[in-house]
Amino acid sequence: MKTIVKVLGLASLVALAACDSAQENKVENAYENQADALDNQADNMEAMADNLTGSAENAAENAADKIENKAEATREAGEAAADAVEDKN
């Protein structure tokens, strides 16, 4: 499911990139790269949780969820920052 969401998100970014300025794309890509790194951390945490049991598994899954939320917030901040760049132009 996550792969589908990532592919759809990437396709949306590619479609929008044709309309954006180079500076706007640079800003948005920086945030997107950071969010992707956070998603990778969350995936690793979830993989680790699969090898745990009980409360340790729950703690790892909760940590992964928090990282995923941070990744989404980073993407939203990137969109806002890119919009701010676009509004200046």
Secondary structure, 3 states (H helix, E strand, C coil): CHHHHHHHHHHHHHHHHCCCCHHHHHHHHHHHHHHHHHHHHHHHHHHHHHCCCHHHHHHHHHHHHHHHHHHHHHHHHHHHHHHHHHHHC
